[in-house]
């Protein structure tokens, strides 16, 4: 019987778990035995006893390494991968276009690396789209972080002590995270403006009750993601965004370009024009930052403006984030079971997500990362 291993996350800031107890029965009914590393679910509110009651067994790291399929949230280390048996399937957020050492280790070990961020954004793959489910949560958490840190209330309040004007929120980047940030800020009573380089997002912004900022727009790539812009377009963006940045009480930035540095949307000069007490939550800090001054997983204060650079906001809501991620992985594994592991190379989902298949580097961008060919 094939075994699925659920490993404990290595990053001390990662509190999610790949599979929650409620999903175990779906896996066991498909014929898999499930082993979870002891304590893997503790931070998310799922103790070992719940997994045992659901039909899993509890083991140590060695037991997980011996499994045929190993599930995680974040990536394992290259050393962990090097000790796995050939043919092992590793699933998680593997950073397959950037983490050269891990991808090289996976290829050398002859394993299959299924990167959930490489799952195609299609209707067929919607239930497996872990990137969207987790960024959705991150957009929500970003607004709560801004609301907690700002010295201002979000909604307008009419009191015996006078009327307090609502906070002004600016959301830069209108993907899944940005849309959730807009919706959350609106629910909390803020006046919300938003901007994205893709013109088709204007209707989505307005449907949530926010106002779209008039600034330069451009097309998206074939996957629907934003593309890099030329220097003159970026200068026009800065000029159009500067007055909105200056008057905002809180800003959440989410703009990303897969496999590329994040677009620079807020300059140091724009931060200098903001009023003290304003807050910026730069969700792109891990890939270079949408704000020139942000730093990954750090909080800095510049002229009274607080700038946060969180790189893993979904982990701050680990219970529900784990539930959503677990459903994504179960849907992915169910497809693997139904379509057959031997057909992963031609499957519509796994032909994209399995960036390395039995040691063969297949995804063009991962091949480019390893110097095997041009992307």
N, C-alpha and C positions, 0 to 999 in steps of 0.2 A: 504493500500500500504506500502510495506517495505521501510524503509528509510536508506540511506547510509550517514554517517556523516564523514566529512573530518576535522580532528582536527588540531588546530594550535600546532606547535611543542613547547615543553617545554624547550628544551635545547637552551640557547641563541646563541650557536655556530652552531645550525642546521638551515640552510637557505632554505632547500628544502621543498616542499609540496607534499603530497601523490598523488594528482590528479590535472592535469592541466585543464584549461577550455576546451581545444580541445577534451578532453576525456569525458566530461559530457554527450554529446548526446548519446554516446554508452550505458551509464548506464541508462539514462532515457528511451531509446528505449527498454531496457530489462524490463521495468516496475518498476524501482526503482525511488523514489524521492531522490534528493541529496541536502544535507545541508552542507554548508562549514562554519567553524568558521571564524568570521570576522578577516581579516588581515592575514589569514593563508598562502596566496600566495604572500604577499607583497615582502618578501625578495628575492623571485625567479623571480620577475617581472610580477606577475599575480595579479592585484588588484581585489577587490571584484566585481567591475563593469563588468569585463570579465566573471566572474562566473554567474552573474545575466543574462547577455546577452546570455549565453550558456544554460540557463534553470535551474540553481541551485537557491536555496534560501540561504540567509546569516543569520546565527544565532550566539548565544553565546555558551559558553562552556556547559551550561545546555541543550541547544537544541541538541548538539552533543551527550551528554551522554544519551539522550533519544532515539537515533537511534538504529536500529536493527544490523547494521554493522558499525563499526567505523574503519576508515582507518588512518594510520599515517606512518611516516618514522621511527622515533625512538620509543622507548617503552614508554607507559604511566607509571605513578607512581603506586605503589600498592594501595595508597589511592584512586586514580582515578578509578581503577578497582573495588575496594570494593563497590563503589556506583552505579555500573551498574546493570541492571536487569539481572536475570538469563536467559541464552540462547543468550545473546548478543555475537556477533562475533567481535573480535578485531584482526586487521591485521597490521603487521609491522615487523620491525627488533626487536625482543623481547628477544634476547639473551637467548634462552630456555635451554641451557645446563650449564649456569653459574649464571644467575640472580635468585637465589633461592627465594628471597622475592617476586618478581613479579610472578613467577610461582605458588608459594603457594597462593598468593592472587587471581590469576585467578581460581585456583581449588576451593578455598573456596567460591568464588562468583558464581560458577556454569556457567562460561562463556566458550566460545570456543576461544582458542588462536591460531591463524594461524601465525606461525613464517615464514617469507619469506625466512630466511636463511636455513630453513629445507626443502625447496622445492627440490625434487630429481633432480639431474643433469642428466636428460634423454632427449632424442629427443622430447618426448611428452611434457615435461615441459619447453622446451627451451624458449618459448615466455614469460614464467612467471618467469624466473630465474633472480630475482632482485639482488641477490648477485653478479652475473656475470656482470650485466649491471652497477652496481655502482662501483665495483672494477676496471672495465675497465676505467671508468672516473678517478678514484683515481690514477691509474698508469700513466695516462697522466698528471694529476695535480702534481704528485710527481716530475716528470722530470722538469716541468716548475719551481717548487719551487727550485729545485737544481740549475737550470740554472740562476735563478734570484739571488740566494744567493752566488754563486761561483764568485770569482774575475777573472774568465777566460771565454773567448768566447767558444762556443761549436764547431763551424766549423773551419776548416783550412781556413786562409785568407791570400792571397798574395797581399800585398800592397806596395806602394812606400817606406813605412817605414820598409819593411821586411816581412818575412813570419811568421805567427803565427800558431803553431801546433794545431791540433784539440784536444779537451778535451777527456780524457779517462774516460768512464763510465762503472761501474760494476753493474749489476742487479743480486740480489740474491733472488731466488724464481721465477719460471717461470710458474705461473698460469696465470689467465686472466690479473691481474694487471701487472705482470712481463712482459708478452708479449707486452702489450700496452706501458709499460715503454721502452722496447727495441725499439719498432717501433718509438716512439716519439724521443728518443735520437738519433736514426739513422737519422730521418728526419731533426733533428737540426744539423747534421754533426759530431757527436761524434764518436770516435772509441769505440765500445761496446763489452764487454765480459759479459757472463752470466753463472749462475750455478743453478742447481736444483738437489736435491737428486734423482729424478726420471729419469732414463736414457732415457726414451722415449721423454723427452723434448729437447734433443740435436738437433734432426732434426728440431724442431720448431724454436729453437734459430738460427740455421744456415740458415733457410729459410728466416729469416728477415735480414740477412746480418751481424749478430753478430757471435762471436766466443764462443764456449762452453768451459768452464773451466774444465780441467781434474781433477776431484776430486772424492771421493767415491760416489757411487750411490747405491740405494736400491729400492725395490718395493714400490708400493702405496697400500692404502687400497682399499676396494671394491667400494668406492665412487670416486676413482681416486685421493684422497688427499695424501700428503706426510705423512710418518709415523715417529715416534720417532726412533732415532738410539741409539746404545750403546755408552758408553763413549769412547771406543777405536776408533770407527768410527768417532765420533765427533772430536777426536784429529787429526785424519787423514784429516778430512775436514779443520780444522784450519791450518794445515801445508800446505795444497794445496792452500788454499785461501789467506794466508798471503802475498805472493809476489804481488798478483793481487790487494789486498786491499791497499798495500803500494804505488803502482804506480797510483792509481785511483785519478782523480780530483773530481769525484762525484760518490756516491754509493746510489742506491735505493734498500732497502730490503723489500721483500713482503712475506717471507716464514711464513706460518701459519699451525698449526695442529688443526683442529676443536675440540673445547672443551678441549684443552690442552695448556700449556704454549708454546709460540713461540720458535722454535729452536734457540739456541745461535750460531750465525755464525761469529760474530766479537767480539773479546775480547778487553779488555782495552790495552793489549800489542800491538795488531794489530793497534789500533787507534794511539798509540804513534809513530808507524812507518810511519804514513801518513805525507805528507808535509803540512805545514800551508796553510790555504786557502781552503783545501779540504772540501767537504760537504757530510754528510750522511743524507739521508731521511729514517728513520726507520718506515715503515708503520705497523710494528707489535708491536709498542711500547705499545699499549693498552693491549696486552696479554703477556707482559713480555719483549718484545723486541728481535729482532735479533742481536742488538748491546748491549753489556753489559752496556754501559754508557747512553743509551737513556732513556728519561723520557716522559711519556704520556703528550702530548700537551705542551711540553716545548722545548726550544732551549737552548742548553748548548754549551760552547766552551771549548775544552780540547786541550791544546798545539796548539792552532790555528786552530783546526778542529771543524767545526760547525756541531752539531748533532741535527737534528730535530726529534721530536716524534709525528707527527700528527696522530690523531685517526679518523678523519672524513674528508678526503681530497675531497670526492665527493661533500660535502656541499660548497666547494669553487667555484664550477661551478654549482650553484643551478638551473639555468634555464634549461639547457640541461639534467642535472641529474634528475630533476623533470619530464621532458618529458619522459625520458626512464623508470623511475620508474612507472610513471602513466600508460604507456603501459603494463608494467608487471602486475600491479594490475588489470587493465581492463581485460586482458587475464585470470587472475586467477578468477575474479568474473564472467566472461562470462562462464567459465567452471562450476562454482558453480551453476549458473542459469540453464545451459543446463543439467547438470547431477542431479541436485536436492540436496538441503541442507540435505535432509534426508538420502542421500547416501554418505555423506562425510566420514564415517568410513571405507567404502570399496573402495572408489575412489583411483585410482593410485597416484594422486597428494596429495589429502587432507589426506589420511591415513598417510602420512609422515609429511605434513606441519601443520596439526591441532594437535599440540603436546598435547593440552588439548581440549577435546570435551565435551561440556556441563558439565564441572567440572571434568570429568574423565581424569586423567593423562594417556596418551596413549603412548607417545614416550618413548622407553626404557631409553634413556639418561636423559630425564627429570624426569622419575621415579627414576632413580638412584640419580639425584641431590636432590630430595626431600626425599631420604632415603626409597623409597618404594620397591626397588629391585636392584639387581646388574645390571649394564649396560651390 
